[in-house]
Each structure stands twice: as structure tokens, then as C-alpha cells.
């Protein structure tokens, strides 16, 4: 590119310099627009991920509650069995309700949802 001085530059050369500078500004504006769009997409994805993380945390809490409920139910079954053993004076007796509950907790076909 030829270098000009203020006294030697022509109108056409000056117009070309301004056009080149303006195109540079327009290119910069396009990149800024892309960067803003990328930032908006990032924020959108971050919010979506945060929502999914919250849902996962809630599901884990419900799973913990379910496991605790199953543990309490199992302990209740043990109490029923112990009561049956005392009443029936049979060390291997199982209460029928406790046996049914244990069966339903362990049989995947019984507890599966379609």
C-alpha cells in the first residue's frame, strides 16, 4: 500500500482509505453482534443446565426419601416377624403381611410401572 502525505493524497485514495476503515468498523460490529449472540446462548444454556441440575437434586432427594421409607418399612416387617415368632413360639415364623411386603419390594415385575 502506498503511503500518502496530506499534500499528496488524492480524493480517490482518501475515499479508499475511509472505505477500508469503515469496512473494518463494520466487521468489528459484526463480530460484536456474534459475541453478544454467543453470550446470550451461553446464558440460556447455563440457565437450562441450572434447571436440570435443580431437578436432579430434587430427584436425588426424593430417592433418598424413598430409600429411607423402604428402610422404615423393612424395620416394620422385622417387627411383625418378631411378633409372629413370639406369638407362634416359632423362631422361623414370618408374618404374612411382612412376607408380602418383602415380596413386592424385591420382585421387579410386581413393582415395575408400564
Z-matrix of the N, CA and C atoms (Angstrom, degrees):
N
C 1 1.455
C 2 1.530 1 108.75
N 3 1.296 2 114.55 1 135.07
C 4 1.460 3 120.56 2 -178.43
C 5 1.519 4 109.83 3 -76.98
N 6 1.312 5 117.40 4 140.91
C 7 1.468 6 122.97 5 176.81
C 8 1.528 7 109.16 6 -94.20
N 9 1.314 8 113.69 7 134.69
C 10 1.460 9 119.65 8 -179.15
C 11 1.512 10 109.53 9 -115.72
N 12 1.310 11 114.89 10 157.28
C 13 1.464 12 120.90 11 169.53
C 14 1.522 13 106.43 12 -107.86
N 15 1.302 14 116.46 13 170.11
C 16 1.464 15 120.06 14 -179.13
C 17 1.526 16 111.23 15 -60.91
N 18 1.311 17 117.06 16 -30.75
C 19 1.464 18 119.10 17 -177.29
C 20 1.530 19 112.84 18 -87.71
N 21 1.387 20 117.70 19 -15.39
C 22 1.462 21 118.48 20 -176.30
C 23 1.533 22 113.96 21 -108.40
N 24 1.323 23 118.61 22 -8.80
C 25 1.471 24 119.82 23 -176.52
C 26 1.521 25 110.41 24 -74.19
N 27 1.298 26 114.87 25 140.18
C 28 1.468 27 120.20 26 178.36
C 29 1.528 28 108.68 27 -94.16
N 30 1.330 29 114.97 28 163.82
C 31 1.466 30 119.46 29 178.65
C 32 1.527 31 110.86 30 -61.29
N 33 1.323 32 117.32 31 -40.95
C 34 1.466 33 120.41 32 179.99
C 35 1.527 34 111.35 33 -64.38
N 36 1.325 35 116.73 34 -41.74
C 37 1.471 36 120.58 35 179.70
C 38 1.527 37 109.96 36 -66.33
N 39 1.336 38 116.70 37 -39.65
C 40 1.468 39 120.61 38 178.53
C 41 1.528 40 110.26 39 -65.80
N 42 1.331 41 117.05 40 -41.65
C 43 1.463 42 120.87 41 176.69
C 44 1.526 43 110.61 42 -61.05
N 45 1.345 44 116.47 43 -41.42
C 46 1.466 45 120.47 44 179.21
C 47 1.525 46 110.54 45 -64.60
N 48 1.322 47 118.04 46 -39.95
C 49 1.466 48 121.14 47 177.80
C 50 1.524 49 110.99 48 -63.62
N 51 1.330 50 116.60 49 -44.56
C 52 1.462 51 119.96 50 178.43
C 53 1.537 52 111.01 51 -63.73
N 54 1.323 53 116.37 52 -41.82
C 55 1.466 54 119.62 53 178.75
C 56 1.525 55 110.97 54 -62.02
N 57 1.321 56 116.23 55 -41.58
C 58 1.465 57 120.90 56 178.15
C 59 1.540 58 110.48 57 -62.93
N 60 1.316 59 115.83 58 -43.10
C 61 1.465 60 119.79 59 179.22
C 62 1.526 61 110.66 60 -65.78
N 63 1.336 62 116.33 61 -42.54
C 64 1.466 63 119.69 62 179.46
C 65 1.528 64 111.33 63 -64.01
N 66 1.327 65 116.18 64 -40.29
C 67 1.469 66 119.29 65 177.62
C 68 1.533 67 109.86 66 -62.69
N 69 1.309 68 117.52 67 -38.04
C 70 1.467 69 120.55 68 176.01
C 71 1.522 70 111.66 69 -61.58
N 72 1.337 71 116.30 70 -42.21
C 73 1.464 72 119.65 71 177.46
C 74 1.518 73 111.24 72 -65.33
N 75 1.346 74 116.53 73 -41.76
C 76 1.475 75 119.86 74 178.64
C 77 1.532 76 110.52 75 -63.23
N 78 1.327 77 116.43 76 -41.39
C 79 1.465 78 120.26 77 178.04
C 80 1.539 79 109.85 78 -61.97
N 81 1.323 80 116.08 79 -42.48
C 82 1.470 81 119.86 80 177.29
C 83 1.518 82 111.82 81 -62.07
N 84 1.340 83 115.95 82 -40.29
C 85 1.466 84 119.58 83 177.82
C 86 1.521 85 111.55 84 -63.75
N 87 1.350 86 116.41 85 -39.84
C 88 1.474 87 119.37 86 177.79
C 89 1.526 88 110.60 87 -62.87
N 90 1.329 89 117.30 88 -41.18
C 91 1.470 90 120.36 89 178.84
C 92 1.526 91 111.36 90 -66.70
N 93 1.323 92 116.71 91 -37.12
C 94 1.470 93 119.57 92 176.23
C 95 1.525 94 110.81 93 -63.31
N 96 1.345 95 115.14 94 -41.77
C 97 1.466 96 119.86 95 179.20
C 98 1.527 97 109.70 96 -62.65
N 99 1.328 98 117.26 97 -43.69
C 100 1.469 99 120.48 98 177.62
C 101 1.528 100 111.04 99 -63.21
N 102 1.320 101 116.05 100 -40.57
C 103 1.470 102 119.39 101 179.79
C 104 1.530 103 110.71 102 -64.54
N 105 1.340 104 117.35 103 -40.86
C 106 1.470 105 120.19 104 177.40
C 107 1.526 106 110.85 105 -63.96
N 108 1.331 107 116.42 106 -41.86
C 109 1.473 108 119.89 107 178.95
C 110 1.527 109 110.08 108 -63.71
N 111 1.324 110 117.08 109 -41.16
C 112 1.467 111 120.47 110 178.28
C 113 1.525 112 110.65 111 -64.78
N 114 1.315 113 117.16 112 -39.12
C 115 1.469 114 120.88 113 178.52
C 116 1.525 115 110.41 114 -65.68
N 117 1.335 116 117.39 115 -40.98
C 118 1.467 117 120.59 116 177.63
C 119 1.523 118 110.62 117 -63.73
N 120 1.324 119 117.01 118 -42.69
C 121 1.464 120 120.78 119 178.28
C 122 1.522 121 110.37 120 -63.62
N 123 1.330 122 116.19 121 -41.01
C 124 1.467 123 121.05 122 177.45
C 125 1.523 124 110.39 123 -60.54
N 126 1.325 125 117.28 124 -45.88
C 127 1.466 126 121.02 125 -179.79
C 128 1.530 127 110.54 126 -64.15
N 129 1.333 128 116.47 127 -39.99
C 130 1.465 129 120.83 128 178.12
C 131 1.528 130 110.25 129 -62.37
N 132 1.321 131 116.85 130 -47.66
C 133 1.465 132 120.69 131 -179.70
C 134 1.518 133 111.28 132 -65.31
N 135 1.319 134 116.35 133 -37.79
C 136 1.461 135 120.37 134 178.08
C 137 1.528 136 110.84 135 -63.35
N 138 1.323 137 116.78 136 -42.23
C 139 1.473 138 120.61 137 177.88
C 140 1.518 139 110.35 138 -64.75
N 141 1.336 140 116.76 139 -41.71
C 142 1.463 141 120.14 140 178.70
C 143 1.521 142 110.78 141 -64.00
N 144 1.311 143 116.15 142 -43.25
C 145 1.461 144 120.46 143 178.88
C 146 1.527 145 110.73 144 -63.90
N 147 1.319 146 116.33 145 -39.71
C 148 1.458 147 120.32 146 178.31
C 149 1.528 148 110.39 147 -62.26
N 150 1.330 149 116.29 148 -41.95
C 151 1.464 150 120.12 149 177.75
C 152 1.517 151 111.62 150 -63.57
N 153 1.314 152 116.22 151 -40.92
C 154 1.466 153 119.42 152 178.35
C 155 1.520 154 110.75 153 -67.10
N 156 1.323 155 116.85 154 -37.55
C 157 1.459 156 120.35 155 178.10
C 158 1.524 157 109.65 156 -63.88
N 159 1.330 158 116.61 157 -43.21
C 160 1.468 159 120.14 158 178.02
C 161 1.525 160 110.71 159 -61.16
N 162 1.335 161 116.55 160 -42.50
C 163 1.470 162 120.43 161 178.57
C 164 1.525 163 110.32 162 -63.12
N 165 1.323 164 116.53 163 -39.93
C 166 1.467 165 120.48 164 178.10
C 167 1.527 166 110.34 165 -64.18
N 168 1.321 167 117.15 166 -42.61
C 169 1.463 168 120.88 167 178.21
C 170 1.533 169 110.47 168 -61.12
N 171 1.339 170 116.23 169 -41.91
C 172 1.459 171 120.16 170 179.16
C 173 1.527 172 110.81 171 -66.02
N 174 1.329 173 116.50 172 -40.15
C 175 1.468 174 120.02 173 178.60
C 176 1.526 175 110.42 174 -64.84
N 177 1.327 176 116.55 175 -40.25
C 178 1.465 177 119.59 176 177.83
C 179 1.526 178 110.64 177 -64.51
N 180 1.323 179 117.04 178 -38.86
C 181 1.468 180 120.53 179 178.14
C 182 1.527 181 110.28 180 -64.46
N 183 1.353 182 116.50 181 -41.73
C 184 1.468 183 119.58 182 177.96
C 185 1.530 184 110.57 183 -65.63
N 186 1.329 185 117.21 184 -37.58
C 187 1.468 186 120.33 185 177.55
C 188 1.522 187 110.24 186 -64.39
N 189 1.332 188 117.01 187 -41.27
C 190 1.467 189 120.22 188 177.03
C 191 1.522 190 110.47 189 -62.40
N 192 1.327 191 116.83 190 -41.78
C 193 1.467 192 120.57 191 178.77
C 194 1.526 193 110.40 192 -64.14
N 195 1.337 194 116.42 193 -40.38
C 196 1.464 195 119.85 194 179.40
C 197 1.522 196 110.90 195 -65.51
N 198 1.334 197 116.05 196 -42.08
C 199 1.471 198 119.38 197 178.15
C 200 1.526 199 110.67 198 -62.82
N 201 1.322 200 117.06 199 -39.98
C 202 1.462 201 120.55 200 178.29
C 203 1.527 202 110.51 201 -65.43
N 204 1.341 203 116.87 202 -39.67
C 205 1.469 204 120.28 203 178.45
C 206 1.524 205 110.56 204 -64.89
N 207 1.326 206 117.45 205 -40.24
C 208 1.466 207 120.79 206 178.22
C 209 1.522 208 110.14 207 -64.91
N 210 1.326 209 116.73 208 -38.86
C 211 1.466 210 119.72 209 177.73
C 212 1.531 211 110.43 210 -63.73
N 213 1.348 212 117.03 211 -41.99
C 214 1.470 213 119.92 212 177.88
C 215 1.521 214 110.76 213 -64.79
N 216 1.323 215 117.11 214 -41.21
C 217 1.460 216 121.42 215 178.84
C 218 1.530 217 111.00 216 -64.38
N 219 1.326 218 116.49 217 -39.99
C 220 1.468 219 120.34 218 177.66
C 221 1.528 220 110.90 219 -64.33
N 222 1.320 221 115.96 220 -40.45
C 223 1.467 222 119.54 221 177.45
C 224 1.532 223 110.19 222 -63.92
N 225 1.330 224 117.25 223 -39.52
C 226 1.466 225 121.06 224 176.92
C 227 1.528 226 110.02 225 -62.52
N 228 1.335 227 117.42 226 -41.28
C 229 1.470 228 121.16 227 177.55
C 230 1.530 229 110.42 228 -61.45
N 231 1.322 230 115.59 229 -40.74
C 232 1.469 231 119.11 230 177.38
C 233 1.526 232 110.64 231 -61.17
N 234 1.341 233 116.47 232 -40.19
C 235 1.468 234 120.28 233 177.91
C 236 1.526 235 111.05 234 -64.59
N 237 1.330 236 116.69 235 -41.42
C 238 1.466 237 119.93 236 177.30
C 239 1.528 238 110.80 237 -61.80
N 240 1.324 239 116.77 238 -43.46
C 241 1.462 240 120.58 239 178.48
C 242 1.519 241 110.62 240 -62.20
N 243 1.307 242 117.00 241 -42.79
C 244 1.469 243 120.58 242 -179.71
C 245 1.528 244 109.87 243 -62.97
N 246 1.322 245 116.23 244 -41.74
C 247 1.464 246 119.79 245 178.13
C 248 1.539 247 109.96 246 -61.94
N 249 1.336 248 116.37 247 -43.24
C 250 1.476 249 119.90 248 178.70
C 251 1.524 250 110.95 249 -61.63
N 252 1.315 251 117.64 250 -40.21
C 253 1.466 252 120.95 251 -179.86
C 254 1.519 253 111.33 252 -63.66
N 255 1.340 254 115.14 253 -39.69
C 256 1.464 255 119.09 254 179.85
C 257 1.523 256 110.21 255 -69.26
N 258 1.331 257 116.20 256 -47.75
C 259 1.464 258 120.26 257 -177.17
C 260 1.522 259 111.16 258 -65.73
N 261 1.324 260 116.39 259 -44.28
C 262 1.466 261 120.23 260 -176.93
C 263 1.536 262 112.97 261 -86.67
N 264 1.315 263 116.14 262 -7.70
C 265 1.480 264 122.04 263 -177.77
C 266 1.539 265 110.01 264 52.64
N 267 1.330 266 113.20 265 46.15
C 268 1.458 267 120.67 266 179.95
C 269 1.529 268 106.74 267 -133.79
N 270 1.336 269 116.46 268 117.08
C 271 1.472 270 120.80 269 -174.52
C 272 1.525 271 113.65 270 -68.32
N 273 1.319 272 118.86 271 -14.59
C 274 1.467 273 121.04 272 -179.10
C 275 1.525 274 112.55 273 -110.62
N 276 1.322 275 116.58 274 7.75
C 277 1.474 276 120.11 275 -177.15
C 278 1.522 277 110.28 276 -65.21
N 279 1.321 278 114.08 277 143.22
C 280 1.464 279 121.15 278 174.25
C 281 1.515 280 108.08 279 -124.87
N 282 1.302 281 114.63 280 135.87
C 283 1.458 282 119.37 281 177.18
C 284 1.527 283 107.81 282 -69.77
N 285 1.345 284 118.93 283 135.09
C 286 1.471 285 120.37 284 -177.04
C 287 1.534 286 113.41 285 -61.25
N 288 1.323 287 117.15 286 -36.04
C 289 1.477 288 119.19 287 178.66
C 290 1.524 289 109.92 288 -66.59
N 291 1.331 290 116.07 289 -43.07
C 292 1.467 291 120.06 290 179.22
C 293 1.524 292 110.57 291 -62.88
N 294 1.322 293 116.63 292 -41.45
C 295 1.468 294 120.11 293 178.88
C 296 1.525 295 110.79 294 -63.34
N 297 1.332 296 116.05 295 -41.77
C 298 1.462 297 120.16 296 179.04
C 299 1.529 298 111.18 297 -64.44
N 300 1.317 299 116.26 298 -43.45
C 301 1.477 300 120.04 299 178.75
C 302 1.526 301 110.00 300 -61.51
N 303 1.312 302 117.63 301 -46.97
C 304 1.477 303 120.68 302 179.53
C 305 1.530 304 110.89 303 -61.03
N 306 1.322 305 115.84 304 -39.73
C 307 1.467 306 119.38 305 178.65
C 308 1.533 307 110.38 306 -61.73
N 309 1.318 308 116.05 307 -45.46
C 310 1.466 309 119.83 308 -179.29
C 311 1.527 310 111.84 309 -67.37
N 312 1.325 311 117.12 310 -31.72
C 313 1.462 312 119.10 311 178.20
C 314 1.517 313 112.95 312 -73.35
N 315 1.335 314 116.91 313 -28.35
C 316 1.464 315 119.30 314 -175.10
C 317 1.516 316 113.87 315 -102.17
N 318 1.317 317 119.36 316 -17.05
C 319 1.458 318 121.54 317 -177.99
C 320 1.529 319 109.14 318 -87.75
N 321 1.343 320 117.38 319 108.97
C 322 1.477 321 118.19 320 -175.78
C 323 1.517 322 112.93 321 -65.49
N 324 1.332 323 119.33 322 -27.46
C 325 1.462 324 120.48 323 179.61
C 326 1.521 325 111.13 324 -69.52
N 327 1.316 326 116.06 325 -34.89
C 328 1.475 327 120.06 326 -179.60
C 329 1.518 328 111.28 327 -69.81
N 330 1.336 329 116.91 328 -37.09
C 331 1.458 330 119.16 329 -172.14
C 332 1.525 331 113.25 330 -98.96
N 333 1.337 332 116.78 331 -4.11
C 334 1.471 333 118.78 332 -178.56
C 335 1.515 334 110.08 333 -72.36
N 336 1.319 335 114.86 334 141.34
C 337 1.474 336 119.97 335 175.79
C 338 1.527 337 107.39 336 -100.67
N 339 1.327 338 116.61 337 139.09
C 340 1.476 339 119.44 338 -178.47
C 341 1.507 340 112.37 339 -69.92
